């Protein structure tokens, strides 16, 4: 990690503030932000320095536009619906129903022998996405399961197509993981009022699933037939070093909450700055999202769009919740269920050791560690995630053993069962 790379990040933040003609107080806040971001971003900046020097900004911008226009990712849509959280926040979800023809074909003449004259209530798989993402982050898994099993995809409050959190906007109440658990309950009540459930969560979405279990154990006991926890953690996130020196991480942790709050209060100005420094932060996003070198550039750009689409004030109001997150005790509610625990070995955000800790508390769970994979493992190696998820659904009786999921991209690695 070169000193010049870190300085470049700080200079970029300062240049943005100067270019927008902000007040002196704002320049000071941005200077602190630049220093904090510089510590985190320096490693990524060093890794992409040659590319930034050899490829012109105009060319990179054209490449992004080309990828935006041709990439099919995130284009899948289902039947829309709305749920309302306990504070009145409007939560957006979509339902993909089972294709009757697909189901009949997969079951064949054995259907009546298996189920009698009346088929059981269909299983619904509810997908919860991570921080600064949206329901579209499950693109490959959604495409593969489409028509085979009923699925619900929803956007967490202040993300994607869901509304800004009412408690956050009107009362300045910080987001909590507990609130996200209640939000998930509201979505389930609206989209899946009865019938068996499979809960799937990535990163913050996995924490949301744990918070649901913590507050509504009877729901888990009576209706949930399986769960998948992907790239997530049950606690101790304050110890994650993001692949950086401990001293640098500690410095960032001391100033980042205050910096993010200051930035959130100047959201319009910061959004201009984010656009001006898009090239730099594209490298940061790639470093902390993926671990392999051969990721499809269109997928990388897709991830950038989701993350860039999360307003800075939303980033700020969510951040403190992660240090407070501890749902280790809630895992007991999944002890008697089929559970998939999956993580990328190269995940710098929620390291795979956190998934191993979850699996240690759920000895009957299947632990899958994916080599050459980072935090967005379901986009980076969709075939591994979809294969293991399909196996979980089969074991839980959510799909018949003869059913075949659809295509989901080329195979680039194999998983290593834990």
N, C-alpha and C positions, 0 to 999 in steps of 0.2 A: 504494500500500500504506500504510494508515494505521497510526500508532503504536498507536492504541486497539485496532485489530483484533489486532495482535500481542499486546498485553497481555491481551486477552480469552482468547486461546489459553493463555497462561501461567497466567492466573487459573483457567481451567477445569481444567488439570492439577493445580494446587495445591488446588483445591476438592475434587477427587476424593480426593486423598490425605488431606485433612483429614476428609472425610466418612467415610472408612473407618477412621479412628483409627489410622493407621500410626505406626510409631516415628519418632523424630526423624531417624535416619539415612536412613530411607526417604523422608521429606519432602525431605531435601536432594537425594537422587537424583532424585525426581520434579520438584523445582525445576529441576534441570539439564535433565531431559527436557523439561519444559515450555518452557524457553528454546530448546532445539534445535528442538522441534516447532514452536514459535512462529515461528521464522524461515522454516521451510518452509511452514507453513500460513497465514501472514498474508495472502499474496496471495489464496488461496482464500477465507479468511474475509472479506476485504474485499468480494470479489465476491458473496458470498451474504448479506451483512449485512442488506440490506433484507428479503429473504425471511424471515430468522430473526426480525426484529422484527415482521413483519406476520402471520406464520402461527404460531399457537400450537403449543407442543410436543406437546400432546395430539392436535391435528389432524395433525401430521406423523407421529406414531406410528401413528395410524389409517390414514394413507395408506400407510405402509410395510407394515402388516399386510394391507391390501387388495391391494397389489401382490404381496406374497408369496403370497397365496392364489389370485390369478388368472393370474400370469405363468407361461407354459408352459416357460420357458427352463430348460435343464438337466434336463429330465424324460426325455430319451431314454436308454434303457438297452440294452445288448447282452449277449452271452454272457460271463459273468464268468470271470476267470482270475487266477492268482497266479504271480508270478515271485519269485525270491529273489536279492537282491544278494550281492556277494562277502562282505559283513559279516553276512549273514543277514537283512537287512531285507526284510520282505514287501512286495512291490510289486503293487498292484492294477491290472488292466487289463480292458478289455471289447473284444469282437470283434463287428463287424457284418459278417456274411457276405453274399456276392452272392446276390441273388434270381435263381434259375435262369430263372424266367419272364421277368424283366426283361432278362436277358442274351440269351436266345434271341430275344426280340422285337426287341431293338436290332440284333442281328446278321442276323436273317432268313435267307433261303436261301443267302446268301453264306458262311455259317459254314464249310461243308465246303471250299469253294474257298480260303478264307483260311488255314485251319488244318489241313486234311486231316481224317483220321478222329479224331485226338486233339488236343484243345485244349491250348495251352501252359499251364504253371503260372500261376495267376492272380497278378496284381500285388497286393501288400498295401500300403496307405498307412498309415504309422505317425505319429500326431499326438502331439507333445510340447508341453505347456503351459508357461506362464510362472510367475514368482515370485508367490506368494500367490494363485494361481488353482488350477484343477483341470481335469480333462479336459473338464468341461462348458463351458469357455470356447470350445470349438469347436462349440457347439450348432448354429449355422446351417449350417456346412459339413458337419457330420455328417448333418443332416436332408437336405441337398441330395444327398449322395453315397450315402445309405442304399439298399442293394440294388443299386446300380450297380457299385460296386467294393468289394472287401474292405478294411475299415479296422480299425485297432487304436488305441484311445484309452487312455492310461494316466495314472495319477497319480504325480507325482514323490514321492520319499520325504518323509514328514512332511506331505504335502499330500493333500487329498481323502480317498479311502478307503484310501490306502496307510498302512502303519504308520510310526511314528516311526523315524528312523534309529537302528539299533542302535549304530553307532559313536559317534553323538552322545550318546545317552542313557547308555550304559554306560561309555564311555571319554572323553567330552567332546572328541571329535575334531571339529574344524570341518568343515563341508560344503565340498567343493571342486567346481568344475565338472568336473574329471576324474572324480570319483566319480559324478556324474550321467551322464557318458558311459558308464561301466561299468554303471550301472543300466539305461540304455537297451539296452545289449547283452544284459543278462539278460532283459529283456522280449522282445526280438527272438528270443532263443534259445527262450523258452517259447512265445510266441504265433505266431512265424513262423520255424520252424526251417529252412525252405528256401523257394525261390522268390524272384522279384524284389521289390524294395522301392522305395517312394517315401518319403522322410523329410520331414516337415513340422514346423517348430518355430517357436514364437512367443516372442520375448524370451529368457528363460532357456532355453526349450525349443530355440531356435535355437542357443544356446551349447552345449546338451547334444548337439545333432547334430554341431556342430563338434568337441566333445570325443570323441565316438564316432569320427569320422573320424581324429582325431589319434592315437588309441590302436589303432584297428582298420582301418588303410587297406586291408587286403585285403578286408574286408567291403564297403567302398565300391566297390572295384574289381570284385569278383566278383558282387555282388548288387544294388547300388543303381542304379536306372535314372533317377532324377530326385530333385530336392530343392527345397523351398520354405523360404526364410528370411524370416520375417515380423516386422517391428518388432524387430530384434535388433541385435547388435553383435559384432564380432570382437575388441574390446579398447578400451582407453583410456576406460573408463567413469568413471575418476576425474576426467576433465575435464568431465563433463556438469554444467551449472549449474542444471538443472531450471527454467529460466526465471526465475531469481532473481539478484539482485546477487551478484557474485563474492565480495565480502567476507562476505556472509551464508552463502553455500555453504561457503566455507572454514571458517567458524566451526562450522558443523554437522558438517563432516567430521572436525574435530579431536575433538569430544566424542561424536559419535554411536556409534562402536563401544563405548566404555565405557558409555554410557547404555543402549544396547540390551542389553548383557550384564547390567547391573544390573536392568533391567526383566525380562529373561528369568528371573532368579533369584526374582522376585516375581510369577510368571505369574498366579496366582489373583487377586491384588490388582489387577494391571493389567487383567485381563479385565473386572473390575467397573468399572474406570475407563473402559474403552472403551465399555461399554454406556451409562454415564452421559453420555458426551460424543459419542454416536452422531450427533447432528445436526451437530455441528461437523465431524466427520471424514467425514461424507457429502459435504460440500462439497469437502473435500480430495481424496477419492477421485474425485469427478466431474471436478475440474480436471485431475488427472493421468491420467485414463483416456480422456477424450473431448475433442474440440475443437469439434464443432458444437453449436449451441444447441438443435436440434430432435430430440435423441435421445429415443427412447421412454422414459418414466420407468420402465417395467417393466424395460427393459434396464439402466438405471442401477442400479436396485435389485438386479437380478441380480448385477451386478458387485460391488456393495457386499457382498452376502451371501458371495460367494466370498472376498473380501479379508478381511472381518471374521471368516470362519471359520478363518483361518490364525492359530494361537496365537502370542502375542508371543515365546515362547521359540524358535519356529521362525523367525520373522522375524529374530530376533537371530543365530541360528546360521548363517543363510544370508548375511547382509549382507556379511561380509568377503570372500566368494568373488568378488564382482563386481569389486572393485578389483584382484584378482589375475588376473582373466580376461584371457588373450591367446591367441587361437587363430587369429591371422592366417595363420600358416604352414600351418595345417590346411586352409585353403580350397583349396589346390592340388589336393586329392584330388577336388574337384568340378569341376575345370576342363573335363573332357571330357563332362560330363553336362548335360542340360537343367536349368536352375536358374531359379527365380523368386525375385527379391529384391523385397520389397514393404514399404512403410512409410507411415505417416501423416505428412503435412507438418507437422502440429501436435503431433507426439509430443515430449513434454518429458522422457520417461524414457530412451528410446533414440532420440535425434534422428535424423531421416531422413538426415542427413549420414553417419551410421554405416553405413546401408544403401548409400548411394552409394559409400562407401569399399569395401564388400564387392564391389559391382558392378564397381568399377574393377579389382579383382583377378580378376574373372571376366568378361572382356569379352564372352563369348557369352551371359551371363545376361540374362534379361529384367528390367529395372528398372522398377517401377511405384511412383510416388509419388501418394498419394491426397490430394487437397485436402480441407480441412475435416475432417481425421481425426486422432485422437490415438493413444495407445498401444494401446488395445483396438480397433484398426481392424477386426478380424474380427467384432466385435459392433456397432460403430458403422456400418460400411458393408459388411455381409455380402455384398451382391450383387457388389461389386467383387472382394473376396477370392475368393469362390466362382467367379466367372467366370474369373479368371486362373488359379486352381488347376485348374479343369476343363480349361482350355486346356493347361496343363502336363501333366496326366494323359493328354490325347489325344496330345500330342507324344511322350510317353514310351511310348505304346502300352498304358497302364494301362486305358484305356476305349476302346471303338471310336468312331470319328468320328461314327457315327450315334446314339450314346447321348445321352439327355437327362437332365440332373440335375434334381432336384426343386426345389420352391419354397424361398425363403430370405429372404423379406421384401421390402419395397418399395425401389425404387431411389431414392437421395437424392443421388447425386453420380456423377461420372464420373472414371475414373482418368486420370492423365497418364503415359503411358509415358516412361521415362527415355531 
